[in-house]
Amino acid sequence: MTIWSFHIQYGQPAAFYLKAPTFTYFFIFIALRALSFSPGYVVLAGTAAAVGWVILLAYAMFEPGGMALLTRDYITYMTAARILIGGEVDKIISILMVTGLLALAAARARQLLERGVAEQAAAMQLARFFSPDVAETLMRADELLQPGQGEGRHAAVMFIDLRGFTKLAATLEPQALIALLGEYQRVAVPIIQRHRGSITTYLGDGIMVTFGAIGHSATYAADALRCAEALLDALGRWGEAHRGEMGPGPGVGIGVEVGQVTCGAIGEEGRLEYAVIGDTVNRAAKLQNHTKAEGVRALTTLAARETAVAQGYSSQRARQVRSGRPVEGVAAPVDVVVIE
């Protein structure tokens, strides 16, 4: 209507509005439709614009005296209220070409948007089944991880075990048992994450944690021992809170070791697992088991404590050294340090 009334406003024949600058409004409306990320709306808007311009051209040609305004001279067309059929066809073609390009752009943008949403959903699902560090490693991978791919790093490994769980499993109802595990993990996991630990796997009532294995860390040993102390305090309070309702209350055993580990994909092509393996992992597990023999809640090695101290660790704990202890599953005697 704005374009059609242009000739009335200036008292000119209808051919006058064919050169009105308001012609560019068509492209604005088509571009606005592209923001909906719907190619169909873009095509609809562009087609309507092209059809509308054809109607305006027909009206200008077939109004009384309109055919007399036809010309083949471009200069005359530009300087007078005359009609150049080829020029108007060019405008219609331009509308349709811009419509097509914007429709393709909207379709491409919609695909990228949907892919982005799907990848975000997949990332959220990964984060539910893997630690944030592992999930980020998997998402950052340029290619699919293959079995046997891995890399070595110096890291700290921690095993946490819930003491008395076997006895609890025999006495508690399944729902109560799972609820207890959930409480235990809700206490432990935030502390682990706060100390930059990465939960590699849940082992029933146990948790395997690594520091500096999935991502590089310059303070992996110090972080691990600080985390162990915080876990002892928090899980100790949690166990005391359950003392009355289930006998002595759940206890905890923690083993920490540092050294070379290997991180990578293991398994077969259809079922892979991102794992941290190596002698350091085995020794940390053995140390956790050895806490029972030593009658303590948490152990590390003298070498691990020295590494942690070099990385800035300082504490009144982890000072008692017990030299040359025979740890089951470890060939040579081990100098262990009692954290608590």
Secondary structure, DSSP 8 states (H G I E B T S, - for coil): -TTTTHHHHTT--GGGGGG-GGGGHHHHHHHHHHTTT-HHHHHHHHHHHHHHHHHHHHHHHHSTT-GGGB-S-HHHHHHSS-B-HHHHHHHHHHHHHHHHHHHHHHHHHHHHHHHHHHHHHHHHHHHHHS-HHHHHHHHH-SS---TT-EEEEEEEEEEEEEETHHHHHHHS-HHHHHHHHHHHHHHHHHHHHHTT-EEEEEETTEEEEEESSSS--SSHHHHHHHHHHHHHHHHHHHHHHTTTTTTT--EEEEEEEEEEEEEEEEEETTEEEEEEESHHHHHHHHHHHHHHHHT-SEEEEHHHHHHHHHTT---SSS-EEEEEE--TT-SS-EEEEE--
